Amino acid sequence: MISKFMKKHGWKYIPGILFLALNSRIQTLAPAALGKAIDMLESEVADKALVFRQAGVIFLIAVGVFVTRFIWRMFIVMNARTMEVFLREELFRKLQRLPISFFAKQRSGDLMAYATNDVGAVRMTFGPVLAMSINGIITGALAIFSMVSEVDRRLTGFALLPIPIAAAGIIIIGNLVRVRFRKVQALFAKLSGFVNESIMGIRVIKTFAREDEWLEDFTRISADMRDANIRLTSTSSKLDPITAITFGLSFAISLIYGGTLVSQGLLPLGSLVAFQGYLILLERPVIQLGRIVNMMQRGLASYKRLSGIYNEPEIPEKEMLPYPGEIRGAISARNLTFTYPGMSTPALRNISFDLKAGETLGIAGPTGSGKTTLVSLILKFYDPPEGTLFIDGVDINDIPALSIRENTGYVPQDGFLFSTGIADNISFYQPGIDEEKIRQAAELAGIADEIESFPNKYDTLVGERGTHLSGGQKQRIALARALIRDPRILILDDTLSAVDNITEQAIVSHINGILSEKTSVIISHRLSALRSASKIIWLRDGEITESGTHEELMALRGEYYATYTKQMKEAQQHGQQ
């Protein structure tokens, strides 16, 4: 990603570096100018005009430093900000191109940390750190050269003796900073994920009166992060004392030895003052060396984390290409066996069925039997083995995922909604769609009357993840979002689990006319929703144990029969109550 950015914006660093070099050169003129002014004042025949002229030179040097600093900051710092935006956009773009399997193994807190802390740390490396490094190298080199050539070689040698000790200490501490910063970043991601999960699950936490326990968990994670930050700070804080002590020693040496030279008439007082000025100029780069190492180690650690995301394999390009054929909606499976990546036990075993276009497949079974896994394969969230799953007789691996999803309406069980208005959620696939179509979809989903009862109707904000709505309302809005697409294939993953039997029957009767024109796959724990399905399969431990129509499965008197009978009795008892 850095190389990609540099190809487009790297040239902006060139004028910034040139003005930074000029700024460094102008700074090194100041000690000599000040030393010359001191010698003029010390002279018995001091010329006031020359003194004022020298003061003007010092003022012009100050103006030059200000102007050049402003210009290089405009180029380097602003370009670093541009890089920050670029990296963040590329990260988000990358996340959009990654397969579902990637997100299954990631925590939301980690991903948020990548987009905030890590991108910011990389920006600091290519902004302030870059500027301090170049400025330090040029200023330090020019200062040492001036100390040797314009003042005294021996004085320079003695005064700089402690500097290598400081440099070695800074490098050693810098390596420790990198290790401890990685720990801080990892804990920040953990804390972010915990806070995000807490906000999303606040109703559950309050329902089970787990506030105190949840607070204890947060306090523990927060304390771990505090301790990690303290260790990081205690390590990095050693950098300033090292440089302060080192340069304190250098100043002491220069004053003692330089003062001796001045008293012996071997060195003008102005030259000693200039030497102290050069030493001050040299002190700043060495002091900044600690900060540079600190920030660079943080930036490298963050870039390594970001590179892990950028290097993740994307969804293959062929999955995003248009499909030359027409998807009618026939679905079939032949001895489909599937194991999730990284797992050893198959989630599905020897699944076989044939579903013609326009028919409905009902899928039922206990929790964890593989129902959602089968749907995920039809949607190409995961790739099934070749020759095991087909759409219109074509191996699903030969059909781009984009084409399948463009022709499929999917309603997940959780009924995820975005924190916008109801109309925006229903028209998600095509913003700006006709309002009448939005209302029609809401009618079919059995949610229109409730929406009309809201003060802002279809402009009602649903809250983050739909927190302002009930579970049933969220599911029906998600259903409307799928129906408005008029897809060839409609997949309902326990979509009506949060509504009562009466509402469910009303919705089913509303959409039955539509279902007859589409291929439908309906997962439901409530078996009454599957009675009109063309075919029903009962899954247990990833295998089909029963298959047939509702009447055929009832005649088998197996698990389907037992579950359906139990549910009907419970519904009757509930109705009597």
Secondary structure as UniProt FT lines:
FT   HELIX           2..9
FT   HELIX           10..12
FT   HELIX           13..27
FT   HELIX           29..42
FT   TURN            44..45
FT   HELIX           48..97
FT   HELIX           100..104
FT   HELIX           108..113
FT   HELIX           114..118
FT   HELIX           119..124
FT   HELIX           125..129
FT   HELIX           130..146
FT   HELIX           147..151
FT   HELIX           153..159
FT   TURN            160..162
FT   HELIX           163..200
FT   HELIX           202..207
FT   TURN            208..209
FT   HELIX           211..236
FT   TURN            237..238
FT   HELIX           239..263
FT   TURN            264..265
FT   HELIX           269..310
FT   HELIX           317..320
FT   STRAND          331..338
FT   TURN            341..342
FT   STRAND          348..355
FT   TURN            357..358
FT   STRAND          360..364
FT   TURN            367..368
FT   HELIX           371..378
FT   TURN            379..380
FT   TURN            386..387
FT   STRAND          389..391
FT   TURN            392..393
FT   STRAND          394..395
FT   HELIX           396..398
FT   HELIX           401..406
FT   STRAND          408..411
FT   TURN            413..414
FT   HELIX           422..426
FT   TURN            427..429
FT   TURN            431..432
FT   HELIX           435..444
FT   TURN            445..446
FT   HELIX           448..453
FT   TURN            455..456
FT   HELIX           457..459
FT   HELIX           464..466
FT   TURN            467..468
FT   HELIX           471..483
FT   TURN            484..485
FT   STRAND          489..493
FT   TURN            495..498
FT   HELIX           501..515
FT   TURN            516..517
FT   STRAND          519..523
FT   HELIX           527..530
FT   TURN            531..532
FT   STRAND          535..540
FT   TURN            541..542
FT   STRAND          543..548
FT   HELIX           550..556
FT   HELIX           559..576
//
